Amino acid sequence: MDVKIHVKIDKQDESIGIGDIQDMIKKIQEENPDREVFFDGDEYAICSRKR
């Protein structure tokens, strides 16, 4: 599977909330319409894969 990590999020950074993560996902999705963008809880990162 072709998974690309776009943003790695620091678990200790309390300044990043769920709304911020949703905004990042939306922006990355707009920039990459051919990819499925998702939050990977194991990597604690915003990733994407080809549709």
N, C-alpha and C positions, 0 to 999 in steps of 0.2 A: 504494500500500500504506500502511496506517495503522500506522506504527511509532512507538512512544512510548519515549523514553529515561527510565528510572527512576533509574538511578545511573550517573554517569560516574566511572570509576576512574582515579586518577592512576598512570600507568605507573612513576613514580619512587618510589612508596610501597611499600617492601619489607615493610611490616608487614601487608599484605593478601595472604593466601595463597589457593590454590585452594579450600580448605575454607571460607574466609570467603565467597568468591564463590558457592559452591554453597549456603551457608546463606542468602545474600541472595536468590538465585534462588528457593529454596524458599519463603521468606517472601512474596516478591512474587507468586508463583504462587498461594499460599493466599489472598492478598488480592484477586487478580484471576483467579478461576476461568474466566472467559470469554475469557481471553487466553493466547496461547502465549508463554512467557517464555524468553528465550535470551540468551547472551552474544555480543555483536557485537565481533569482534576488530578490525575496521577502526575503529570508534568507541571501542573499549576501554570498553564500557559494557554494562550490563544493560538489555535492551530487551524490548518485547513488541509483539505484533500480534494483531488479532482472529483468532479461529479460523475 
